[in-house]
Amino acid sequence: MKYFVGSYENKVDIKSRVSLPSHFRDVLNIKKSNIFYIFPSPNKDCLEAGGQDLIDFIIHSIEENAPMFSNEEETFNYIIANARPFSFDSTGRFVLPEEFSSFAKISTSAMFVGSGRRFQIWNPDNYKIKNQDSRKHFAEKGLTIKKPSEVIND
């Protein structure tokens, strides 16, 4: 199984169309689908997205693992209730609805961020701030993350 990895910034046009990165389309095509799902993140200022396997996993988690009327069940139900199916055309374009772009504060460009089984769609400026905050957090814990150029030059 291929996973969603990497970060890609793509422009959003005047008609709210944006292209799904080709790597992400490849992952979905391996799964024989040009259908994917997007929903507002329950705990971040971004959109979460993934293929049918992500939705299957969430539904299975509700039915098998989340105690009835628990916070976990409530979170999963929020996701399912707010998820919408999307399809992309031959060039990977899809329309990002205003309610979703407004939620994530996406206007002229979108940052697609791989996260394994799913991916996130961010306002690029907000993602950069989140990334800086993560690096600061790791530094406070005594962990350092090298930039890709530093790893190559080691």
Phi, psi and omega in degrees: 000134174274155180238160176279115179226160176089171179231135184220131177255128179231148180287149173253125183276179184299336179265015180067024177268141177218150181265130172292132180306146184300323178299319180292322176297320179299318179298315180293321180294327175301327180272010175062042182209143168252018177259135173217170186238142176233142174211152176295135179297137178285348183219010178222164179270054180212178174257146175253148182207159177179179181275190181300326181297328177293314179297318177301316179299316181296314180297317177300319180298321178296308187290326187258330192240333185272119177300141181303135178067019179269169176298324178298314179297320179299318179296312179298319179295323175302314181299308182297319181293331183258355179286142176229139178281144177226153171234154178243153181276188185296340178260004178089002183282145172213162180265127177267112184298151182304321181297326178281316179295325177295315180303314184266003180057043179264129179232285186265343176208159182228140177257119178264125186235118179292143180215045178079252182286341181225177173220163181244154176236119186240158159292127185304321180294318179294324178293320179298318178297314179300319180295317178296318178298320179296316179298319178298316180300315179296320179297319178297330179273002180083011179260141176239143177244123180276148173288153181307322180295328179289326179291317181296323184277354180292000000 
